[in-house]
Amino acid sequence: MKKGWIYKKFADCIDKIPKQQQIKSKDYKSSGMYPIVSQEKELISGYWDDDSYLFKHKKPVVVFGDHTKEIKYIDFDFVVGADGTQILSPKGDIDSKFFYYSLKATHIRTLGYARHFKLLKEKTFGIPSLSEQQRIVARLDAAFAHIDELKANAEKQLNEARALFQKCLAKAMEPKEGWTTKALKDIVDDNCPISYGIVQQGDHVEGGVPVVRPVDLNTKYVRREGLKCTEDTISNAYKRTILRGDEILLSVRGTTGVLALASSELSDCNVNRGVVPLYFKENIDKDFLYYEMLSPDLQSVFAEKTTGSTLKQINIKSLRLIELNYPSLQEQQRIVARLDSLSENIKELEEVNRKIISECDALKQAMLRKVFE
């Protein structure tokens, strides 16, 4: 306990706020007169035009996400978002910003998507004099503003690095004189026609044949570790989609257009119905086509070919007719070498900036612990 601080139960720190009219998330507007504040991560979740829903603040309040544990400091009039948005109005002897920081420093265990407000009721909060609260707030505001600036710069550089790679990728894949244009069906290996995988969702068992799913396409190279398995009999029954470990894997269900390369350790594995393995003829460098399919132009084509509302997918007939452009094998390999080098440089820059972003968040928590613990 800190000397001179008074410790109060959560209920003794806040004034009760009458239940407000709430807007369901499906009804949020993208623009309007009044901002909607909810339990979602973003400060503003949407907008509303009916002022009868407006919560008019007499002083700043704190919003707590009952399901999400998100904590927001709100110093403007707003409309209350979907169920789970709790408005906390600190009592007169408690500075609202101080209480916000105090909540941010409070560990609240996670209950999944269950309600967490009940856990706040178990907490006790240290409250110094009002002048000391304001001094602490001023110190934290200044420090956090500097940290936020560092984090914003890192996020900007991260986005710029990704945008730079996309720009270079688009430039590298612009068709030039002498390039060949063919439908995808005409450049795949004649012995391996384009085909869906055969493993249905829910067929996975312990042991057996490892199977690649769309969710596994989260790195450039898919490896064996972490793959779920299906029955051994699938190897003989469905030879057309047994992997060799040197193909492009393309997601055609759910989030379509996601790509990865199969590592050599995937030899004898298989794919489920959301993934199409692509094997190419000898004059096609698969790394070149991997990059071409990642390019903005081809990603737009994948989006155009995607149909369905509940289950989004690209049908095989449409996929087979997608056109690709490519130069000679030697030029393909030169382009791949340049893009590989750029990709590595971008990854290094991304790692540096992700580390800065992570350290900024950790520094804030460390400062809060120092003040409030």
Secondary structure, 3 states (H helix, E strand, C coil): CCCCCEEEEHHHCEECCCCCCECCHHHCECCCCEEEECCCCCCCCEEECCHHHEECCCCCEEEEECCCCCEEEECCCEEECCCCEEEEEECCCCCHHHHHHHHHCCCCCCCCCCCCHHHHCCCEEEECCHHHHHHHHHHHHHHHHHHHHHHHHHHHHHHHHHHHHHHHHHHHCCCCCCCEEEEHHHCECCCCCCCCCCECCCCCECCCEEEECHHHCCCCEECCCCCEEECCCHHHHCHHHCCCCCCEEEECECCCCCEEEECHHHCCCEEECCEEEECECCCCCHHHHHHHHHCHHHHHHHHHHCECCCCCECCHHHHHHCEEEECCHHHHHHHHHHHHHHHHHHHHHHHHHHHHHHHHHHHHHHHHHHHHC
